């Protein structure tokens, strides 16, 4: 909120306005119970000439105390002991903004699903034990299913921001959790978790893993990308191509994140994956060839025709 009031988000608002999105998912956006930060950012966007009057932001799991010593370091109440990493409740949450009405009364919020309760869960019982299994949620930030009103009927968003698959130990708890946060969407489409969206849908968010490069259990994102029920528009950006890492095997034009070189290097971590029946008319990563803006994650966009 203070960053918005001090004008520190002005460049972000201008960049968004230049892209002219009808629907926008913000990640790493701090959450407050009264929605003051989101309202302030909407006002800042409107001042640029691009009004997105409809918004949704449920309480994220980031910074939400678990009451347990999740990192097993002998101390309680630290950022890594929260359901999702955070120094305070709501740090680094997410939000949806839209120029079209959001049917907030029909939102399915899957963020309280216990990790151990996910079908075929990879929950590391040997590391965490039964006590944690009864408490720890799957979602690092959140998983939401929400309908957006369009002239052709509802478009269902399946939005998420997963944990990073690093910053753990040999038990690979973050790598396992990241894989299951991605796998959740396939269970949703199978009908084994939540209610399957009745119309066209889009999975979008920060999966925090690349299908070809970097650390993590890449099989989960590969399986999602290969699912015949969705399509991958493969958004491309000139900046990723220009800053390609020599040791990487994936297409650098698909990269969305500018991480430290050479490790982990630039990676594709953000995705927009429409259902197979939707017509894609354009896609891209807003990463200019000569970018010098200090961004770590670049905006990804897809144009759809319903």
N, C-alpha and C positions, 0 to 999 in steps of 0.2 A: 504494500500500500504506500509506504513512504517513498519507494523508488518511483512510483507513478506520480505522486504529488510533487516530487522533485524534478520531474521531467526526464528521468533516466530511461524511460521506456518509449520515448518519442520516436527514436529510430525504428524500433520494432513496429510501432503503430504505422509509421509511414511505409515500411516494407510490406506490411499486410495490406494496406490500402492500395498499394501499387499492384498487388496480385489480384485484388478484387474478388475474394472468395465469397461464395454464398454460405458455406459451412466451414467452420474452422475448429480444429482441436488444438488447444494449448497444453503443452506439458511443461513440467517444472514451474508451474504457476502456483504460488502460495495461496492456500485456502483459508478463509475466515468465515465464521458461522453466519455472519450477517451479509456476506457477499459484497462487502464494501470494495475490496480490491477489484473484483470482476466488474462491478458497476463503474468504478473509476476508469478502468481500462476501456470499457465500452464508450464512455464519454470522450476519452482521448481519441479513439478511433473515429467517432462521429465528427470530431473537430477536423480530422484530415479529409472529411468528405465521404467517408465510407462507413455507413451506419450498419451495425449488426445488433439490433435491439433485443434479440432473444438469446438467453443464456441458460446454461445448466452447469452446476458444479456440486456434486455430492461430496460429503466429507471423505477424504482419502485415508488410506491406511498409513501414509507417511507420517512419522512422528507420533503415531498412536501407541501409547505404552502397552506392552504385552504383560508386564508384571513379572517377567521371567528373564533369566540371564541367557539370552539367545546366542551370544557369541562365546559363551563359556569362558569368560575371562575373570570371573569371580566378582564382578560388579553389576549392580542393577541400575536401571534407569538411564543408560547411555543411549546415544542415537542408534546404535546397532541392536539394541534390545527392543526397539519399537517394531511393530508389524511390518513397517517399511521404513527404511533409514530416514531419520529426521531429528533435528535438534529441538524442534517444537511441533506441536500438532498442526498438521496441514502444510508443513514445509514441502515445497516441490510437488504440489498436487497437480490436478489437471482440470480443464474446463472446456466446454463446448460453447461457441458463439455461432449465431446463425442469423441470416437475413430473413429466414422463413420460420414460421412458428414451430416450436418444439412441443410435442405431446408429453409433457412432464408427468402426467398421470398414468402413462403407460410404460414408464421407464422400468427396466429390470436392472437392479444393482446387484451384481454378483460378488461384490468386494468382500462380503462376510463369509464366503465359502471357505471352509477349512481346507488347508492344503492336503491333509491326510485323507479327506473325503472325496477328492477328485478321483474319478475312475482311472485305474491304472496309474495311480499316483507314484511319483518318484521320491516321495517324502523319505529323508534319511533317518529312519527309526533308530539306527545304531548310534547316531550322533545326538539326536534330540531326545529320544525317549518318549514315553507315553504322556507325560505331563505336557510337553510342548505340542504333541500331536493333537491334544484336546483343545488347544488354544490358537495356534498360529494359523493365520489366514494365508490363502494362496496368493492373493493379489498384493504386490508390493505397493502399488499406488491405487489401482482400481480397475475393474472391468464393468463396463456399462453397455446396455443395449437400449437405445432410445430412438423413437421415430421422429422424423422431421416431415412436416407437411409440405408437399409439393403440389403443383397443378395436376400431376399424374397420379397422386396418391402418396402414401407414406414411403419415405426412404429410411431404412433402419440402419443406424450407426452402431457398430460394435467397436467401442473405443477402449484403449488401454495404454498403460505405460509400465513396462516390465522392469524388473530388477536387472542390474548388470550381472553377467555371469562370472564375475571376478571378485576380488577382495574377500576371499574365504580361505579355507585350508584344504588339506587332502580329502576331506569329506565332500567337498564340492557342493556345499549346500546352496550357494547362489547359482551355480551352473544348473543344478537340478531344478531349482525353483523357476529360473528363467525358462527352461524347457517346458515345464508344466504350465506356466502362464501363457505360453504360446499354444500349447496343446489344448488348452481350455476351449478355444474357439472351434476346434474340430469336434469336441464333445457337444458343444452347443448345437452345431449343425446336425450332429447325429441324433439330437433329441435326448441325450442322456443327462444333460445339465441344462436347466432353465427351459424356456419355451422358445422353439425355433421361430425366428422372425417370419411372418406370413407373407412378406413381400420382398422386393429387391433390397439388398443390404450392401454395406461396405464395412470391411474390417480396416480400421485405421489406428495408427499409434506408433509409439516408440517401443520396438521389440528389443532393442539394445543388443542385437546380435546380427552378424553378417552370415549369409549362407556359404561363403567360400573362405573368408579370411578372419583372423583374430581368434580369440579364445571363446570357449563356450561349446555347448552341445548342439552343433549346427543341424543335426538331423531333424529337430523339431521345426525349425523355420523352413527347411527344405521340404518337409512333408506338407506344411501349410501351403507353400507356394505351388506345390504339385497337385493340390486338391482340385479335382475337376469341377467342383461347385463354385470356384472363384477364378478370377483372372488376375494376372500380374501385368499392369501396364508398363512396368519397368521404366519409371521416370528417370531421365538422364539430365546431367548438368555439366556444363563446360568446365567448371572449377574442379570437380573431382577428376576429370580426365587430365587437366593441366597439372594437377598435384599428385599424379599416380605414384604409388609406392612400388618400386621395382620388384620387391619380393612377393607381392600379392598375386593371386591367381584369378580373382574375380574381376569383372568389368569395372574399371575405376570410374567411368561415367555414371554408374549407378550409386556411387558413394554419396551418403547424406551427412556424414559426420567427419569433421576435421580434427582428428586426435593427434597426439604427439608422434613425431616420426623418430625412429623407424617403427617403434612398438608402442601402441598397437597399430599406428598408422591410420589412414582414412578407411572408413567402413560404411557399409550400408546398414543402417540401424532403424530407420523410419520407413513405414510402409503404408500404402493405400491400396487395398485389394477389394475391388468391387465383385459382386456376384456375377456369375457367368453370363446371365442374360442381359446385363447392362451394356450399353454401347459407349466405349471410351473414344472420345474425340481429341484428346490431347493429354499430355502428362509431362512433368519436368521437375527438376530440382533447382531451386533458385540459388545457385552457387555460381557466380560469375567466374570467368576464366582468370581474371586478375583480382580476385577477392583479397581484400586486406582490411577486413572488418572485425577480426577477432572472434567470429562466431565459431562455436563448436558444432552446433546442429543447424543445418540449413533447411528452409521451408521446402516441403514436398507438396506438389499439387497434381490433381487429376481432374479433367473435365469429363462430365458424364452427360449422356442424353438418355432420358427415360422414355 
